[in-house]
């Protein structure tokens, strides 16, 4: 009987923690900065020494 009660209490506590984590993740998701998905437009170096080749 004691093990059953302990298991129930631990299950309820775990469920509460999961629910709080999900709710905090949902509420905090609106203010997050979105990732930049575009490639940077950087000109490629044509000089071999500027690219680090040779030595």
C-alpha positions as CSV (number, residue, x, y, z in Angstrom):
1,X,0.0,0.0,0.0
2,X,2.8,2.4,0.9
3,X,4.6,1.7,-2.4
4,X,1.4,2.3,-4.4
5,X,0.9,5.7,-2.7
6,X,4.5,6.7,-3.2
7,X,4.2,5.8,-6.9
8,X,1.0,7.8,-7.3
9,X,2.5,10.8,-5.6
10,X,5.7,10.6,-7.8
11,X,3.6,10.2,-10.9
12,X,1.4,13.2,-10.0
13,X,4.5,15.3,-9.3
14,X,6.2,14.3,-12.6
15,X,3.0,15.1,-14.5
16,X,2.8,18.5,-12.9
17,X,6.4,19.3,-13.8
18,X,5.8,18.2,-17.4
19,X,2.7,20.3,-17.6
20,X,4.5,23.4,-16.2
21,X,7.4,22.9,-18.7
22,X,5.0,22.7,-21.6
23,X,3.1,25.7,-20.6
24,X,6.2,27.8,-20.0
25,X,7.6,26.7,-23.3
26,X,4.4,27.7,-25.1
27,X,4.1,31.1,-23.4
28,X,7.8,31.9,-24.0
29,X,7.8,30.9,-27.6
30,X,6.1,34.1,-28.8
31,X,9.0,36.4,-27.6
32,X,11.8,34.3,-29.0
33,X,14.0,35.7,-31.8
34,X,13.6,33.7,-35.0
35,X,16.7,32.2,-36.7
36,X,18.1,33.8,-39.8
37,X,17.7,31.2,-42.6
38,X,19.3,33.1,-45.4
39,X,22.9,32.5,-46.5
40,X,25.2,35.5,-46.0
41,X,26.2,37.3,-49.2
42,X,30.0,37.4,-48.8
43,X,32.2,37.8,-51.8
44,X,34.7,34.9,-52.3
45,X,38.4,35.7,-52.3
46,X,40.2,34.9,-55.5
47,X,43.6,35.5,-54.1
48,X,45.3,32.2,-53.0
49,X,47.1,33.9,-50.1
50,X,44.0,35.5,-48.7
51,X,42.3,32.1,-48.6
52,X,45.1,30.6,-46.6
53,X,46.5,28.3,-49.3
54,X,50.1,27.8,-50.0
55,X,51.8,27.6,-46.6
